Amino acid sequence: MVNTRAKGSRIRLKCIKELEANGYLVGIVERTGKFIKIKDLFGLFDLCAIGYGQVRFIQVTCNKPHPHKPYTDFSDKYVASNPSIVVEQHVWYDKGKEKGWKKWLY
C-alpha cells in the first residue's frame, strides 16, 4: 500500500530541487491539515518560484494531471496582463512508458 501523502511530498521535493538547481527561489504555498478547507494557494497551486524576472505558480501532481480549465481561467484573468507571471502544472509519471516530468504552461 502506497502512502499517498508521503509520495506527494517526495514528488513535490523533486520538483523543488529541479527548480532550485535552475536558479529559482521556491516556496511551498500548500497548507496541510485535517481541518483546512483550501489547501493550495488560490485553490490551485502548490509552489511559488521566483527568478529571472518571473513569478511561477506551479501545481505538482503524480501520474494524472488536474483539469486544465481552472488554470487556463486563472491565466486568462491574471497572466494575460502581466507576462512576468507564469502558470504551470508539473506531472510526474512513474508508471508505464512515459516516466519523468510532463509540464503544461497556461
C-alpha positions, 0 to 999 in steps of 0.5 A: 500500500502506497502512502499517498501523502508521503509520495506527494511530498517526495514528488513535490521535493523533486520538483523543488530541487529541479527548480532550485538547481535552475536558479529559482527561489521556491516556496511551498504555498500548500497548507496541510491539515485535517481541518483546512478547507483550501489547501493550495494557494488560490485553490490551485497551486502548490509552489511559488518560484521566483527568478529571472524576472518571473513569478511561477505558480506551479501545481505538482501532481503524480501520474494524472494531471488536474483539469486544465480549465481552472488554470487556463481561467486563472491565466486568462484573468491574471497572466494575460496582463502581466507576462512576468507571471507564469502558470504551470502544472508539473506531472510526474509519471512513474508508471508505464512508458512515459516516466519523468516530468510532463509540464503544461504552461497556461 
